[in-house]
Amino acid sequence: MHAEADRPTAYRIMIVEDDAKLSAILGDELRRFGHEVVEIPGDENVKEAFAAYLPDLVLLDINLPRYDGFYWCRQIRTISKVPIVFISARSDDLDQVRALENGGDDYITKPFNLELVLAKVHSTLRRAYGEYALARDHDLVHVGELLLNKAKNAVSYKGRDVELSPREFRLLLCLAERPGEIVERAELLEALWDDVEFVDDNTLSVNVTRVRRRLAEFGLHDAIETKRGQGYRLRI
């Protein structure tokens, strides 16, 4: 038994595995170390599940029924740099090369030793989030099912992506970081323009209208609420 002091920091881990029994074994072992684990069946939309759960690490099978793990790895990479460790029965060197080329961080071949899986998972987590890492992945802001990627000025909702201009994205980000709260017009003006003295107040209204139109592409027609004389509020 491991001493409490030897336990690694607890993280949120998502397992995407077509074998429910194997997924449960991995999940139970990771939970034993204090990690929060979600198990995703291979026939689900992995990108949507990732956006909803925002894990710190993904264990990803290659042989999945709808699309293979390489495809889902590329999809996750459009919104996050979170560590992804492939687990597969494929032992061919070419598959391991493909896993790395598609954005994976490591590769474990089935059948495997649980201790090896745990060691690789914890090693990957230390590299990504430990004392030598720069920081956690703070590029994502999640409001309901709306996901903002600060690294790409991109917005996702239920698996669909929309790219905003830098100013449109900053406006939406200001609202998304305080969901349900009224953000004053003066605060938004200062966040969007370096010198607000020469900015027409109507310019902010124009930008809000543009963002509303982009959100309407998701079917979110009333996401930004106007509070007359005060500012705006994001309600999703």
C-alpha positions, 0 to 999 in steps of 0.5 A: 500500500502506498503511503499517503505522502507518496500519493500524486496530486489528484487530477481529472481524467477522462477515459475513452475506451470501447471495452467497458470492462477494461475502462472500469478497471482503469477507472477504479485504479485511478480513483484509488489514487484520488483522481476524478475519473469519467468513463466515455463509451467509444460511440459517444462524441468525444469532443463534446464530452471533453468540452463538457468535462474539461479533464486534465488528461485523456486516456484514449483508445484507437479502435473506436466504433464511430471514428478512431482515436486519431480522429478524436485526438485531432478534434481535441487538439483544436480546443486544448493542449491537454495531455493525451495518452493512447491505449491500444492493442495495436503494437505496430511502430507506425501506429505509435508514430501516427499517435504522436503525429496526431497530437498524442503525448504517449502510447501504451500497448495492450495488454498492459500492466496497471502499474505501467499505466499509472506510472505513465499517467503520473509521469505525463501529469507531472510534465504537464502540471508539475513544478517544472511546467509553466502552468495548467491549461488556462486557455479554455473558459467554459460557460454552460455548453459554450467553450471559449478558446483563448489561444485561438479566439474560437468559440465552440458550442455542442461540437460546432466551432465559430472563429471570432475577430480578436475584439469580438472574442475579447468582448465575449470573454469579458462577459463569459468570465462573469456569467450572469453578472452585469458588466458595465459598458465602461469596463468593456470599453477599457478592455477592448480599446487602449484609448477609450477617450476617442471611441464612440460609445456606439462602437461598443453597441456595434461590436455587441451586435456582431457577437450576438450574430455569431452566437445566433449561429449556434441558436443562442439568440438571446445569450447577451442581455442588454441592461439599459444604462448599465451594461451587458450580461451573458445568460446561457 
